[in-house]
């Protein structure tokens, strides 16, 4: 996205490593669940699929293996972190300003994107995606339900870990809201998809992670990328450093944010 409201737009050059870690950590946290959802739905060998804002995920590659005689496209505004696959058409694309690279899709997958868009843009994009489905086609929208403040299961100092995670929850939530993110969208996507005429089912998923694993590397990298936004929202530099150090501690055990996977199916032709 190029909208100036996006929290991670125009991050400092010295945070590029943390940016890459964020995308890799998201893939490590969520790809298995997303792939399980897709396999549960089933994809025809001749299906046409598109993955919007593919990032570093393996979702497009999974679809290419399933739709071996079909067509799979993956899009993002920055292709640098994207995984290459011989049967995936990878294109630079901005979902806000560019038309979809095609229509009549059997499956569209979007993960952790729409919540970052202000309401009008989010609803416009969602409608654009729904219109691009064939009759009976499937739109998968996956989003977090933010629960950082209650993440800690075990730590060298439980009270201090709870305090640091609560401070991050408050500051990160404030930074997201200031950037136009809707922290309720993870839940409200079901209603929005249903309002567009899709038949929707929602599945939740979370995981357990120890320090240094993907579920801890994600907030560690995020706090590095948006350090200035967190301090502006009230988290002290000392707490940011202590939080990041804790996230690498193998004695830390956390539960990841709840992920809601909304599967919307377009009506079939009468």
N, C-alpha and C positions, 0 to 999 in steps of 0.2 A: 504494500500500500504506500501511496505517496502523500496521503492526507496528513496534515501537520498535527492532527489530534492523536495519531497513533503513538503510544507511549514509547515504543522502541525505534521510532523514526529519528534519524540524525543523531544516533548515539556517538559518543566520542571515538575517534580512531583507535585510542589505546584500549578500547573494550572489545575489539574485534574477536579476540580469543574467547572472551566470555560469551559473546554473541553466538559463536560457533558451538560452544559447550551447551548453551541453552537449547539449541535445535537438536543436537545429538542426545541430550538428556531427555527431551520430550519424546524423541523416537524410542529411546530405551525404556521409557515409562509406559508408552501408550500403544506402540505398534502391535504388540501381541494381542491386546484387546481389540484394536480396530480390525486386525486381520481375522480374528475369531468372529467378529460381527459380520464381516463380509462373507466369510465361508458359511456362516449359518444361513444367511440370506440366499446364497447361491448366485453364481454368475454364469450365464451361458457362454459357450465357447466363442460365439460370434457377437458378443455384446460390445456396445460402444460405451466407453467409460471416460470420465474426466475427474482428476483430482485437483482441486483448487487450493492454492497455497500449500503445495506439497512439502516444502521445507526439506528436512533431511530424512523424512520418513521413507519406509519401504512399501507404502500402500500402493503406489502405481506399479511397482514391480510385482507385487502380489496379484493385482488385477491382470497384469499382462500374462502371468502364468495361467490364470484361470480363463481369461478370454483369449486363448491362444490363436483363434482365427478371427478375432475382432479388432477393435481399435481402442487404444488407451492413450490419453493425453494427460500430461501433468503440467500445471502452470505455477508460476510464482513471479514476483517482481524482481527477485534476485536469484539467479540460477546457480550461484557459486556453491551453496551447500547441498544442492540437489544430487541425488544418486542417479547415475546414468544406467539405462537398461536398453538393450538393442530393440526391444519391441514397445518402447514408450516414446511418444512424441513429446519432448520437453520444450516448452515455449515460455518466453518472457511475457507476462500478462498482468494487467492490473484489473481486478474484478470490479473496481469502482468506475473506471473510465472506459474500459475496453469491452466490446461484445464478447460473449463466449466464443471459443474457437469453432464451435459447431452447435448443432441442436440435435434433437431426437436421441437423447442419451438414455441408455438403460440404467446407468448408475452414475451418480455424482457424489463425491465425498469431499467434505469440508471440515477441517479440524482446527479449533482454537483460532478462528478468524473473526467471525461475525460479532462476537462480544466487544471487539475493539472498535467497532464502527458506531457512530451516533445513530440514534433510532431511525431517522429518515433513511439514511444510507443503508442501514442494516436491513430494513424492511424492503427497500428497493432491490437489494442484492438477493435476498431470499426469494422474492417474487420472480426475479430473473432466472434463478436456478430452478425453481419449480416449473416455470414455463418451458424449460429446456428438456423436460422429461418426456419420454414416449409414454403412451398409455400403459399403466402398470409399472412404469419405471420407478427407481428408488433414489431418494435423496437422503444421505446420511450427514447429519450435523452433530458434531461432538464438541462439547464445551466443559470447562471446569465449573464445579460448585466450590467457591473458595472457602477453605476451612483451615487456614494455616494456624490460627490461634489454638486449635485443639489437636495439633499434629503429634505432639511428643508422646511416645509410649515408654521410652526408657532413655536415660541420659546420666552422665556422671553426677549432675546436680539437677534434679527434676524441676525444682522451683525456678532456678535460674534459666533453664531451658524453656520452661513455659513462659517466663517473662520475656525472653528474647523473641520467641515465636509470636507472642501477642503483640509486641512492639512492631515486628515486621508486618503482621496482619493489618494493623491499623495504618501504618505508613504506606504499604503497598496498595492497600485498598483505596486510600485517599489519592495516591498518585494515579491509579487506574481511573478512578472516577473523574478526576480533574482532566484527564486526557480523553474523556468521552466514553470510556468503557462502562458497560452496564453489568454490574456484579450479579444481577438477577437473571441475566440472559440464559445461563445454563439451564435454569428451570423453565423460563418463559418460552424457550424455543419450541417446546412441544405445542403450546397454545398457538403460537404464530404459524407453525407449519399446518396445524389443523385448520386454522382460519383460511388458508390458501387452498383448502380442499383435499389435502393429503390425509391418508389414513396413517396415523402415527402410533408407534410403540416406542417406549423409552426403557433403556437398560442402564443401570449404574455399575460403576467399577471403581475400585480403589486397590492400592497395593501397600506393602510394608517394605521399608527401605532402611538400610543402615548407612551411617555416615560414609560419604564417598561414592555411594551408588547413585544411579540416575535420579531417583526421587529426592535426593539431597543435593546433587550437583545442580539441579535446575534452580532452586532458590539461591544457591551459592553464586552461580553465574549471574542470575538476575539482579541480585543485590550489587554485584560489581558493575553491571551495565548502567543501572539507574541510581547509583549511589547519591547523586545530587538531588534527584527527585525524592528519595527517601528522607534525606536530611531536611529538605524543604517541608516535608510532611510531618516532621517531628521526631524522626529516629536519629539518635545521636551517632556521630562517627564512631565512637567507641563501641556502641551497641552493634553497629553494622559489622565492625571487625570481629567482635566476639561471636556474633551470629554466624558469620562466614567460617570462622575457625571451628565452631561447634559442628557445622554441617559436614566437615571432613573427619570428625572424630568417629572411629569405628565402634565406640561405645554408645553412640546415639542410635536410636531406633524411632522411626516416625511412620505414620500412616500418610499416604499421599492424598492430595485433594480428590474428592469424588469427581469422577468423569461421568457425564451423562451423554449417552449415545442415543440420539433421536433418529429413528428410521421412519421416513415418510414415503408412502407408496402412492403414486398418482392413480386416479381412477382408471379402470380399464374401459375400452371402447364398448359402447352398448351394442 
